[in-house]
Structure formats: structure tokens, C-alpha cells
Amino acid sequence: MVLGIGHATLTAVNGATPLDVADVPGVVVAGVTVDAGLETSPVLVRVGKPNGDRPSDPANPTTLSDVYFRVGGPHVGKVETALEVNSDNVLIDHTWVWRADHGVEGFTDTERWNTNVGLTGVVVNGDDVTATGLFVEHFQRHNTVWNGERGTVVLYQNELPYDPPTQADWMKGDVEGWAGYKVGDHVRDHTLYGGGVYVFNQNNPSIHTENGFEVPATEGVKLHHIMTVNLSAGTIDHVVNGVGGPADNSNTGAPVYVAEYPAP
């Protein structure tokens, strides 16, 4: 068990991974903030080994409760992925995963884009993982990537990064922008209840993101009550897979909703 008192902070040093949890059931991590350090870490918190045996117990899950992440903010931070979950039967309860794309440290937005480096917020590779209250913000590629089967998320909140300098800096190949919530193309069973992706590209208001959510078009991947909203700078063109929208920037701050995807 790792239990922070008064919200203890772990800071990566020399590109280390501050918290690496073995492939065992019943681990509890609670009340901890994990900061990226000055040198790039591959990951800040890893639960289970990549391609490991993933032993688990649905009656005794590994639990992350009130675990927060900062990439930048109090000091420069650099990481490839903030949270990586490889184990099965993990419960993620109220987790905020944040890259600093604005602050008082004296950087311009463009300087910050190239200094506070956080590529991906959350990657879930394990099966039967549940997240309640998952907040992931401002990462420079997909904020959340869900590759495991039978994942369930209840309440997802994301704001795309404020600070891409140009559209060329915010491209996924030929696609404009990186969806704030990505379910892996091979996944066949996934459920999201209540999700929002917001955009405020203050560094360059002309930037577009094609979709807030990107998921495989298959019957077992279901999204319930999702939305996107454009907050006066930048545009999310569609809510999910070209559905919902196109965005209407004449009414800034008005959400675009999709009640069910795929449509019943």
C-alpha cells in the first residue's frame, strides 16, 4: 500500500519512473501527487509489466484513488506517458492527469510546448479496468488511449492543449489533431458513460481537431452521453468519428452532444 498523508508528492529524478507497481492483485495507491522531472521519464506510474502475466483478482483489484499527475507547473516536466496500466482488474478512482500548458513560470505558449513535454496522459492496456472520475488534460498527442478489453469509464473530462504553435505541430499523420479519448482499433468491448472534450487553443485559434473521441466502429464499443465544446479558440470539428457537428463557432461555449454512439 502507498498512502500519502497530506497528499505527498513523488518527483521523477534523472528520468526515473517514481512508482512501479508489480503484477499482483490488491495494491492500493492513494493520496499521492506524482511530478515529472527535468529529464524525460518513459512513465510516471506504471501498474503491471508490459506484456506480463497480469495475474489479478476481480474481488481484490489494484486501486488508484486520488492519484494526481503534473507535467510542469512547479518546475519543468518531461514524460512520454504519465500513467500506464498493464494489469487486469484495476480500479482507477478520481485521478487527475495534467500537463502544464499555461502558468506563471515566464514561458510563452510556444516555449512551453517545447519545454513541458507530455506526449500521452493515460494508456490502459489491461483488461477489465474501470475508471470513475478520470480527468486528463493538455497532453500533446492522445490524452487517453484505451487498449484493453471490457474497459468501463464513468465520467471522463478532457481539455486539449492550449499551446500547439501551428496546425503542423498538432497533426496525427494526415489527420488534423489528436482525439482527446482514443479506444484502440482492435478493441471490441468498451463502455464510456459521460464524457467531455474541450478546446481552447489560445496559442493559435485557427487550429482544428477532427474528432474529440475516436473509437472503433463496432457494436461492443459504446459511448453514452458525450460532448465537445469550443471555448473561443480552436475548433473540434466533430464529437466522435465524424458524428456530431460540424462545430458551430458562431455560438462559442455551446456544447455539441451525442447521446449514444453508435446510434441505437
BASEKE-495406 format. One record per residue (C-alpha): residue number from 1; x, y, z. Coordinates in nm, 3 decimals. Each point is the difference from the previous one (the first is absolute). Example, Ala and Ser with C-alpha at 12.3 -4.5 7.8 and 13.67 -1.06 7.14 Angstrom:
DRENVEX     i         x         y         z
DRENVEX     1     1.230    -0.450     0.780
DRENVEX     2     0.137     0.344    -0.066
***
This chain:
DRENVEX     i         x         y         z
DRENVEX     1     0.000     0.000     0.000
DRENVEX     2     0.117     0.354    -0.083
DRENVEX     3    -0.200     0.257     0.198
DRENVEX     4     0.096     0.365    -0.014
DRENVEX     5    -0.067     0.210     0.310
DRENVEX     6    -0.089     0.358    -0.091
DRENVEX     7     0.034    -0.094    -0.367
DRENVEX     8     0.366    -0.095    -0.013
DRENVEX     9     0.192     0.078    -0.320
DRENVEX    10     0.234    -0.234    -0.186
DRENVEX    11     0.226     0.168    -0.257
DRENVEX    12     0.184    -0.177    -0.280
DRENVEX    13     0.380     0.046     0.010
DRENVEX    14     0.237    -0.074    -0.289
DRENVEX    15    -0.284    -0.133    -0.217
DRENVEX    16    -0.110    -0.261     0.254
DRENVEX    17    -0.345    -0.156     0.045
DRENVEX    18    -0.103     0.109     0.351
DRENVEX    19    -0.255    -0.277     0.059
DRENVEX    20     0.012    -0.345    -0.158
DRENVEX    21    -0.265    -0.248     0.123
DRENVEX    22     0.055    -0.372    -0.047
DRENVEX    23    -0.245    -0.234    -0.173
DRENVEX    24    -0.179    -0.098     0.321
DRENVEX    25    -0.357     0.051     0.124
DRENVEX    26    -0.106     0.211     0.296
DRENVEX    27     0.245     0.291    -0.022
DRENVEX    28    -0.139     0.333     0.124
DRENVEX    29     0.150     0.335    -0.105
DRENVEX    30    -0.183     0.301     0.143
DRENVEX    31     0.050     0.368     0.074
DRENVEX    32     0.316     0.054    -0.205
DRENVEX    33     0.112     0.260    -0.255
DRENVEX    34     0.265    -0.110    -0.249
DRENVEX    35     0.208     0.267    -0.175
DRENVEX    36     0.203    -0.033    -0.317
DRENVEX    37     0.360     0.110     0.033
DRENVEX    38     0.242     0.199    -0.213
DRENVEX    39     0.111    -0.304    -0.203
DRENVEX    40    -0.246    -0.207    -0.203
DRENVEX    41    -0.150    -0.298     0.183
DRENVEX    42    -0.156    -0.279    -0.206
DRENVEX    43    -0.287    -0.015     0.251
DRENVEX    44    -0.081     0.147     0.343
DRENVEX    45    -0.220    -0.280     0.138
DRENVEX    46    -0.001    -0.348    -0.152
DRENVEX    47    -0.242    -0.267     0.123
DRENVEX    48     0.113    -0.344    -0.113
DRENVEX    49     0.268    -0.091    -0.249
DRENVEX    50    -0.054     0.043    -0.373
DRENVEX    51    -0.079    -0.340    -0.150
DRENVEX    52     0.011    -0.155     0.349
DRENVEX    53    -0.206    -0.289     0.134
DRENVEX    54    -0.244     0.253     0.151
DRENVEX    55    -0.117    -0.213     0.296
DRENVEX    56    -0.300     0.168     0.155
DRENVEX    57    -0.304    -0.055     0.219
DRENVEX    58    -0.326     0.179    -0.083
DRENVEX    59    -0.098    -0.037     0.366
DRENVEX    60     0.324     0.169     0.111
DRENVEX    61     0.093     0.255    -0.268
DRENVEX    62     0.298     0.228    -0.004
DRENVEX    63    -0.141     0.346     0.076
DRENVEX    64     0.120     0.351    -0.080
DRENVEX    65    -0.199     0.257     0.201
DRENVEX    66     0.065     0.375     0.000
DRENVEX    67     0.323    -0.041    -0.197
DRENVEX    68     0.097     0.320    -0.181
DRENVEX    69     0.265     0.070    -0.264
DRENVEX    70     0.178     0.321    -0.101
DRENVEX    71     0.224     0.049    -0.301
DRENVEX    72     0.133     0.349     0.059
DRENVEX    73    -0.158     0.256     0.229
DRENVEX    74     0.231     0.034     0.302
DRENVEX    75     0.301    -0.067    -0.227
DRENVEX    76     0.071    -0.125    -0.351
DRENVEX    77    -0.127    -0.353    -0.060
DRENVEX    78     0.055    -0.256    -0.276
DRENVEX    79    -0.163    -0.342    -0.048
DRENVEX    80    -0.108    -0.230    -0.280
DRENVEX    81    -0.304    -0.151     0.181
DRENVEX    82    -0.121     0.109     0.342
DRENVEX    83    -0.204    -0.307     0.103
DRENVEX    84     0.035    -0.345    -0.157
DRENVEX    85    -0.229    -0.283     0.116
DRENVEX    86     0.101    -0.345    -0.120
DRENVEX    87    -0.164    -0.215     0.271
DRENVEX    88    -0.355    -0.134    -0.025
DRENVEX    89    -0.278     0.080     0.250
DRENVEX    90     0.128     0.342     0.104
DRENVEX    91    -0.227     0.267     0.153
DRENVEX    92     0.093     0.362    -0.072
DRENVEX    93    -0.198     0.225     0.235
DRENVEX    94     0.021     0.379    -0.036
DRENVEX    95     0.324     0.061    -0.186
DRENVEX    96     0.118     0.330    -0.147
DRENVEX    97     0.275    -0.022    -0.262
DRENVEX    98     0.123     0.344    -0.104
DRENVEX    99     0.262     0.148    -0.228
DRENVEX   100     0.075     0.367     0.068
DRENVEX   101    -0.085     0.190    -0.317
DRENVEX   102    -0.045     0.331     0.181
DRENVEX   103     0.154     0.149     0.310
DRENVEX   104     0.198     0.281     0.161
DRENVEX   105     0.351    -0.132    -0.059
DRENVEX   106     0.071     0.263    -0.267
DRENVEX   107    -0.019    -0.217    -0.314
DRENVEX   108    -0.185     0.096    -0.312
DRENVEX   109    -0.247    -0.264    -0.116
DRENVEX   110     0.236    -0.112    -0.276
DRENVEX   111     0.291    -0.027     0.244
DRENVEX   112    -0.219    -0.203     0.234
DRENVEX   113    -0.106    -0.236    -0.283
DRENVEX   114     0.366    -0.085    -0.052
DRENVEX   115     0.096    -0.002     0.369
DRENVEX   116    -0.278    -0.166     0.202
DRENVEX   117    -0.011    -0.315    -0.211
DRENVEX   118    -0.274    -0.255     0.065
DRENVEX   119    -0.097    -0.218    -0.294
DRENVEX   120    -0.279    -0.219     0.142
DRENVEX   121    -0.190     0.027     0.327
DRENVEX   122    -0.147    -0.348     0.058
DRENVEX   123     0.054    -0.332    -0.179
DRENVEX   124    -0.206    -0.300     0.113
DRENVEX   125     0.115    -0.335    -0.138
DRENVEX   126    -0.158    -0.225     0.265
DRENVEX   127    -0.340    -0.165    -0.031
DRENVEX   128    -0.298     0.059     0.233
DRENVEX   129     0.130     0.337     0.118
DRENVEX   130    -0.253     0.245     0.146
DRENVEX   131     0.049     0.377     0.040
DRENVEX   132    -0.236     0.228     0.189
DRENVEX   133     0.077     0.369    -0.019
DRENVEX   134     0.285     0.004    -0.253
DRENVEX   135     0.133     0.348    -0.076
DRENVEX   136     0.279     0.029    -0.260
DRENVEX   137     0.110     0.334    -0.142
DRENVEX   138     0.229     0.173    -0.248
DRENVEX   139     0.224    -0.282    -0.126
DRENVEX   140     0.168     0.035    -0.338
DRENVEX   141    -0.140    -0.313    -0.167
DRENVEX   142    -0.298    -0.211     0.105
DRENVEX   143    -0.085     0.090     0.358
DRENVEX   144    -0.140    -0.348     0.070
DRENVEX   145     0.057    -0.323    -0.194
DRENVEX   146    -0.203    -0.305     0.106
DRENVEX   147     0.129    -0.327    -0.145
DRENVEX   148    -0.143    -0.253     0.249
DRENVEX   149    -0.323    -0.191    -0.042
DRENVEX   150    -0.312     0.048     0.213
DRENVEX   151     0.110     0.339     0.128
DRENVEX   152    -0.257     0.217     0.175
DRENVEX   153     0.030     0.374     0.059
DRENVEX   154    -0.251     0.204     0.198
DRENVEX   155     0.060     0.375    -0.043
DRENVEX   156     0.286     0.105    -0.223
DRENVEX   157     0.117     0.359    -0.031
DRENVEX   158     0.263     0.127    -0.239
DRENVEX   159     0.127     0.332    -0.125
DRENVEX   160     0.230    -0.005    -0.300
DRENVEX   161     0.327     0.195     0.024
DRENVEX   162    -0.015     0.379    -0.013
DRENVEX   163     0.343     0.034    -0.153
DRENVEX   164     0.062    -0.171    -0.337
DRENVEX   165     0.188     0.265    -0.200
DRENVEX   166    -0.131    -0.103    -0.344
DRENVEX   167    -0.231    -0.255    -0.160
DRENVEX   168     0.312    -0.187    -0.115
DRENVEX   169     0.091    -0.049     0.368
DRENVEX   170    -0.346    -0.146     0.063
DRENVEX   171    -0.036    -0.269    -0.267
DRENVEX   172    -0.037    -0.378     0.024
DRENVEX   173     0.138    -0.089    -0.338
DRENVEX   174    -0.248     0.144    -0.248
DRENVEX   175    -0.270     0.049     0.267
DRENVEX   176    -0.048     0.341     0.157
DRENVEX   177     0.066    -0.038     0.371
DRENVEX   178    -0.002    -0.280     0.255
DRENVEX   179    -0.330    -0.113     0.151
DRENVEX   180    -0.026     0.061     0.374
DRENVEX   181    -0.126    -0.357     0.053
DRENVEX   182     0.119    -0.285    -0.219
DRENVEX   183    -0.118    -0.362     0.021
DRENVEX   184     0.239    -0.237    -0.178
DRENVEX   185    -0.104    -0.116    -0.346
DRENVEX   186     0.010    -0.367     0.105
DRENVEX   187    -0.224     0.045     0.310
DRENVEX   188    -0.340    -0.169    -0.021
DRENVEX   189    -0.151     0.071     0.344
DRENVEX   190     0.017     0.340     0.171
DRENVEX   191    -0.251     0.231     0.171
DRENVEX   192     0.018     0.370     0.087
DRENVEX   193    -0.272     0.176     0.199
DRENVEX   194     0.022     0.377    -0.010
DRENVEX   195     0.297     0.161    -0.174
DRENVEX   196     0.105     0.345    -0.111
DRENVEX   197     0.288     0.130    -0.212
DRENVEX   198     0.059     0.377    -0.008
DRENVEX   199     0.230     0.221    -0.203
DRENVEX   200     0.157     0.342     0.064
DRENVEX   201     0.296     0.029    -0.238
DRENVEX   202     0.103     0.343     0.123
DRENVEX   203     0.345    -0.019    -0.162
DRENVEX   204    -0.156    -0.037    -0.346
DRENVEX   205    -0.381     0.026    -0.024
DRENVEX   206     0.001    -0.126    -0.361
DRENVEX   207     0.093    -0.355     0.104
DRENVEX   208    -0.247    -0.282    -0.066
DRENVEX   209    -0.047    -0.341     0.161
DRENVEX   210    -0.203    -0.237    -0.215
DRENVEX   211    -0.166    -0.202     0.281
DRENVEX   212    -0.023     0.031     0.375
DRENVEX   213    -0.046    -0.377     0.035
DRENVEX   214     0.135    -0.269    -0.232
DRENVEX   215    -0.118    -0.360     0.038
DRENVEX   216    -0.035    -0.313    -0.214
DRENVEX   217    -0.338    -0.020    -0.170
DRENVEX   218    -0.116    -0.323     0.157
DRENVEX   219    -0.314    -0.091     0.192
DRENVEX   220     0.179    -0.083     0.325
DRENVEX   221     0.168     0.342     0.035
DRENVEX   222    -0.267     0.229     0.142
DRENVEX   223     0.015     0.365     0.100
DRENVEX   224    -0.287     0.150     0.199
DRENVEX   225    -0.057     0.376     0.036
DRENVEX   226     0.315     0.155    -0.138
DRENVEX   227     0.068     0.355    -0.114
DRENVEX   228     0.257     0.245    -0.131
DRENVEX   229     0.016     0.376     0.041
DRENVEX   230     0.204     0.274    -0.166
DRENVEX   231     0.105     0.269     0.250
DRENVEX   232     0.072     0.299    -0.228
DRENVEX   233     0.336    -0.125    -0.137
DRENVEX   234     0.046    -0.306    -0.219
DRENVEX   235    -0.257    -0.240    -0.141
DRENVEX   236    -0.102    -0.360     0.060
DRENVEX   237    -0.177    -0.084    -0.324
DRENVEX   238    -0.196    -0.307     0.116
DRENVEX   239    -0.080    -0.178     0.325
DRENVEX   240     0.085    -0.359    -0.102
DRENVEX   241     0.104    -0.163    -0.330
DRENVEX   242    -0.145     0.279    -0.211
DRENVEX   243    -0.330    -0.002     0.191
DRENVEX   244    -0.123     0.306     0.191
DRENVEX   245     0.065     0.334    -0.162
DRENVEX   246     0.139     0.155    -0.201
DRENVEX   247     0.089     0.240     0.275
DRENVEX   248    -0.176     0.336    -0.002
DRENVEX   249     0.247     0.264     0.114
DRENVEX   250    -0.264     0.270    -0.026
DRENVEX   251    -0.121    -0.116     0.342
DRENVEX   252     0.317    -0.034     0.205
DRENVEX   253    -0.038    -0.212     0.308
DRENVEX   254    -0.307    -0.188    -0.125
DRENVEX   255     0.061    -0.377     0.035
DRENVEX   256    -0.062    -0.244    -0.282
DRENVEX   257    -0.153    -0.321     0.137
DRENVEX   258    -0.020    -0.359    -0.114
DRENVEX   259    -0.237    -0.196     0.224
DRENVEX   260     0.095    -0.349    -0.121
DRENVEX   261     0.278    -0.130    -0.223
DRENVEX   262    -0.057    -0.206    -0.199
DRENVEX   263    -0.354     0.121    -0.043
DRENVEX   264    -0.261    -0.255     0.111
***
